[in-house]
Amino acid sequence: MFYNAGVSCKKVAIMTRHILFDRRRPRHILFFAAVPPPPFATYVQQIWPIIGTGDRLRDRTLHMTILPVIGKDVVDPWLVRALTGALAGFSFPAFDITFDRLVAFKARKKRPIVLRTPEANAPVDRLAQTVGRALKRVFPAFPKPGKVTPHVTLAYGAGFDGERLLPAPLGWHIRDIALIDSVQGEGRHIQLARWRLGSD
């Protein structure tokens, strides 16, 4: 698989060390995520003035993180080939996700204002484990994924205590996942690759 992706074993070893030990704030953060369809973003735009906090809505980068991967100052082409090659033959069934409340996560500075599910979502956890196993076959030092807290970040701000229920539950049918490059400081996401999930 390394050679099919055009990646040498030496570079793979270097990448594995970076995944575990690169602690500086990076320019790029790569992760696997599910991206909602346009109607989801449209509805969020409509309800934000009602349930929101007055902070800037980040409607251009809405996503639900499945698995964080690595932070880098420069995204090398061989790195992208290695990650996409690791998921060759990837298979997972499509599934639904539903959010019904707005909460503010704890943070040192600005708090993430996020949509949350009413409870844990087993398919999301299984998807993270499936992607994690695929990466670990290529990068043995890649850590085992933990439990996922399904959420979609809408804004950052002072936050609030408790929960705010949505006027109506909001969700989508997850048919694919993407490898995303989040360019720090620009509020910009670049989709590097996509994988279609299995038939319904």
KAQUI-V529137 format. One record per residue. RES is the residue in one letter. PSI is psi in radians with two decimals (999 if undefined). BURIAL is + if it has 24 or more other ideal C-beta (glycine too) atoms within 12 Angstrom, else -. D_FIRST is the distance of its C-alpha to the first C-alpha in whole Angstrom. Layout:
BEGIN
res=RES psi=PSI burial=BURIAL d_first=D_FIRST
res=RES psi=PSI burial=BURIAL d_first=D_FIRST
END
This chain:
BEGIN
res=M psi=-0.65 burial=- d_first=0
res=F psi=-0.81 burial=- d_first=4
res=Y psi=-0.59 burial=- d_first=5
res=N psi=-0.57 burial=- d_first=5
res=A psi=-0.05 burial=+ d_first=6
res=G psi=0.54 burial=- d_first=9
res=V psi=2.23 burial=+ d_first=9
res=S psi=2.74 burial=- d_first=10
res=C psi=-0.60 burial=- d_first=10
res=K psi=-0.77 burial=- d_first=14
res=K psi=-0.64 burial=- d_first=13
res=V psi=-0.74 burial=+ d_first=11
res=A psi=-0.72 burial=- d_first=14
res=I psi=-0.76 burial=- d_first=17
res=M psi=-0.72 burial=+ d_first=15
res=T psi=-0.72 burial=+ d_first=16
res=R psi=-0.68 burial=- d_first=19
res=H psi=-0.68 burial=+ d_first=20
res=I psi=-0.70 burial=+ d_first=19
res=L psi=-0.50 burial=- d_first=22
res=F psi=0.01 burial=- d_first=24
res=D psi=1.76 burial=- d_first=25
res=R psi=-0.19 burial=- d_first=28
res=R psi=2.70 burial=- d_first=30
res=R psi=2.05 burial=- d_first=30
res=P psi=2.85 burial=+ d_first=28
res=R psi=-0.59 burial=- d_first=28
res=H psi=2.40 burial=+ d_first=25
res=I psi=2.15 burial=+ d_first=24
res=L psi=2.40 burial=+ d_first=21
res=F psi=2.79 burial=+ d_first=20
res=F psi=2.42 burial=+ d_first=20
res=A psi=2.82 burial=+ d_first=23
res=A psi=2.30 burial=+ d_first=25
res=V psi=2.19 burial=+ d_first=27
res=P psi=2.72 burial=+ d_first=31
res=P psi=2.87 burial=- d_first=32
res=P psi=-0.71 burial=- d_first=35
res=P psi=-0.53 burial=- d_first=38
res=F psi=-0.86 burial=+ d_first=37
res=A psi=-0.66 burial=+ d_first=37
res=T psi=-0.76 burial=- d_first=40
res=Y psi=-0.70 burial=+ d_first=42
res=V psi=-0.73 burial=+ d_first=41
res=Q psi=-0.64 burial=- d_first=43
res=Q psi=-0.67 burial=- d_first=46
res=I psi=-0.24 burial=+ d_first=46
res=W psi=-0.73 burial=+ d_first=45
res=P psi=-0.36 burial=- d_first=49
res=I psi=-0.83 burial=- d_first=50
res=I psi=-0.13 burial=+ d_first=48
res=G psi=-3.07 burial=+ d_first=46
res=T psi=-0.01 burial=+ d_first=47
res=G psi=-0.11 burial=- d_first=48
res=D psi=2.84 burial=- d_first=45
res=R psi=2.20 burial=- d_first=43
res=L psi=2.20 burial=+ d_first=41
res=R psi=1.12 burial=+ d_first=37
res=D psi=-0.15 burial=+ d_first=37
res=R psi=-0.14 burial=- d_first=34
res=T psi=0.51 burial=+ d_first=31
res=L psi=2.36 burial=+ d_first=32
res=H psi=2.84 burial=+ d_first=29
res=M psi=1.98 burial=+ d_first=28
res=T psi=2.29 burial=+ d_first=26
res=I psi=-0.80 burial=+ d_first=23
res=L psi=2.03 burial=+ d_first=21
res=P psi=2.57 burial=+ d_first=22
res=V psi=-1.06 burial=+ d_first=19
res=I psi=2.64 burial=+ d_first=20
res=G psi=2.31 burial=+ d_first=23
res=K psi=2.62 burial=+ d_first=23
res=D psi=-0.56 burial=- d_first=26
res=V psi=2.33 burial=- d_first=23
res=V psi=1.84 burial=+ d_first=20
res=D psi=2.49 burial=- d_first=18
res=P psi=-0.65 burial=- d_first=16
res=W psi=-0.51 burial=+ d_first=13
res=L psi=-0.78 burial=+ d_first=13
res=V psi=-0.72 burial=+ d_first=14
res=R psi=-0.67 burial=+ d_first=10
res=A psi=-0.75 burial=+ d_first=9
res=L psi=-0.75 burial=+ d_first=11
res=T psi=-0.63 burial=+ d_first=10
res=G psi=-0.56 burial=+ d_first=7
res=A psi=-0.46 burial=+ d_first=7
res=L psi=0.30 burial=+ d_first=10
res=A psi=2.25 burial=- d_first=8
res=G psi=0.17 burial=- d_first=11
res=F psi=2.41 burial=+ d_first=13
res=S psi=2.34 burial=- d_first=17
res=F psi=2.44 burial=+ d_first=20
res=P psi=2.59 burial=- d_first=24
res=A psi=2.71 burial=- d_first=26
res=F psi=2.95 burial=+ d_first=28
res=D psi=2.62 burial=- d_first=32
res=I psi=2.41 burial=+ d_first=32
res=T psi=2.31 burial=+ d_first=36
res=F psi=2.47 burial=+ d_first=38
res=D psi=0.07 burial=- d_first=41
res=R psi=2.79 burial=+ d_first=42
res=L psi=2.28 burial=+ d_first=42
res=V psi=2.90 burial=+ d_first=42
res=A psi=2.04 burial=+ d_first=41
res=F psi=2.71 burial=+ d_first=39
res=K psi=2.55 burial=- d_first=40
res=A psi=2.75 burial=- d_first=39
res=R psi=-0.66 burial=- d_first=41
res=K psi=-2.02 burial=- d_first=42
res=K psi=2.36 burial=- d_first=41
res=R psi=2.38 burial=- d_first=41
res=P psi=2.25 burial=+ d_first=38
res=I psi=2.02 burial=+ d_first=40
res=V psi=2.68 burial=+ d_first=37
res=L psi=2.41 burial=+ d_first=38
res=R psi=2.70 burial=+ d_first=37
res=T psi=2.74 burial=+ d_first=37
res=P psi=-0.36 burial=- d_first=40
res=E psi=3.08 burial=- d_first=37
res=A psi=2.66 burial=- d_first=34
res=N psi=1.90 burial=+ d_first=31
res=A psi=-0.74 burial=- d_first=29
res=P psi=-0.62 burial=+ d_first=27
res=V psi=-0.77 burial=+ d_first=26
res=D psi=-0.75 burial=+ d_first=25
res=R psi=-0.65 burial=- d_first=23
res=L psi=-0.78 burial=+ d_first=21
res=A psi=-0.72 burial=+ d_first=21
res=Q psi=-0.68 burial=- d_first=20
res=T psi=-0.81 burial=+ d_first=17
res=V psi=-0.73 burial=+ d_first=16
res=G psi=-0.72 burial=+ d_first=16
res=R psi=-0.67 burial=+ d_first=14
res=A psi=-0.73 burial=+ d_first=11
res=L psi=-0.66 burial=+ d_first=11
res=K psi=-0.50 burial=- d_first=13
res=R psi=-0.53 burial=- d_first=10
res=V psi=-0.67 burial=+ d_first=8
res=F psi=1.55 burial=+ d_first=11
res=P psi=-0.48 burial=- d_first=14
res=A psi=-0.02 burial=- d_first=17
res=F psi=2.26 burial=+ d_first=16
res=P psi=2.63 burial=- d_first=20
res=K psi=2.29 burial=- d_first=20
res=P psi=2.51 burial=+ d_first=22
res=G psi=-2.98 burial=- d_first=25
res=K psi=2.46 burial=- d_first=28
res=V psi=2.39 burial=+ d_first=28
res=T psi=1.70 burial=+ d_first=31
res=P psi=2.16 burial=+ d_first=31
res=H psi=2.79 burial=+ d_first=33
res=V psi=2.06 burial=+ d_first=33
res=T psi=2.22 burial=+ d_first=35
res=L psi=-0.58 burial=+ d_first=37
res=A psi=3.03 burial=+ d_first=39
res=Y psi=2.42 burial=+ d_first=40
res=G psi=-2.80 burial=+ d_first=44
res=A psi=-0.44 burial=- d_first=46
res=G psi=-2.94 burial=+ d_first=45
res=F psi=2.90 burial=- d_first=47
res=D psi=2.70 burial=- d_first=48
res=G psi=-2.69 burial=- d_first=47
res=E psi=2.68 burial=- d_first=46
res=R psi=2.01 burial=+ d_first=47
res=L psi=2.48 burial=- d_first=46
res=L psi=2.71 burial=+ d_first=45
res=P psi=-0.56 burial=- d_first=48
res=A psi=2.61 burial=- d_first=45
res=P psi=2.59 burial=- d_first=42
res=L psi=2.34 burial=+ d_first=39
res=G psi=-2.98 burial=+ d_first=36
res=W psi=2.88 burial=+ d_first=33
res=H psi=1.97 burial=- d_first=31
res=I psi=1.91 burial=+ d_first=27
res=R psi=-0.22 burial=- d_first=25
res=D psi=2.88 burial=+ d_first=22
res=I psi=2.84 burial=+ d_first=21
res=A psi=2.63 burial=+ d_first=20
res=L psi=2.09 burial=+ d_first=18
res=I psi=2.44 burial=+ d_first=21
res=D psi=1.94 burial=+ d_first=23
res=S psi=1.96 burial=+ d_first=26
res=V psi=1.92 burial=- d_first=28
res=Q psi=2.39 burial=- d_first=31
res=G psi=-0.11 burial=- d_first=34
res=E psi=-0.19 burial=- d_first=34
res=G psi=0.71 burial=- d_first=33
res=R psi=2.37 burial=- d_first=31
res=H psi=2.37 burial=+ d_first=27
res=I psi=2.13 burial=- d_first=25
res=Q psi=2.03 burial=+ d_first=22
res=L psi=-0.49 burial=+ d_first=19
res=A psi=2.76 burial=+ d_first=17
res=R psi=2.62 burial=- d_first=18
res=W psi=2.24 burial=+ d_first=17
res=R psi=2.33 burial=- d_first=20
res=L psi=2.93 burial=+ d_first=21
res=G psi=2.95 burial=- d_first=22
res=S psi=2.71 burial=- d_first=26
res=D psi=999 burial=- d_first=29
END
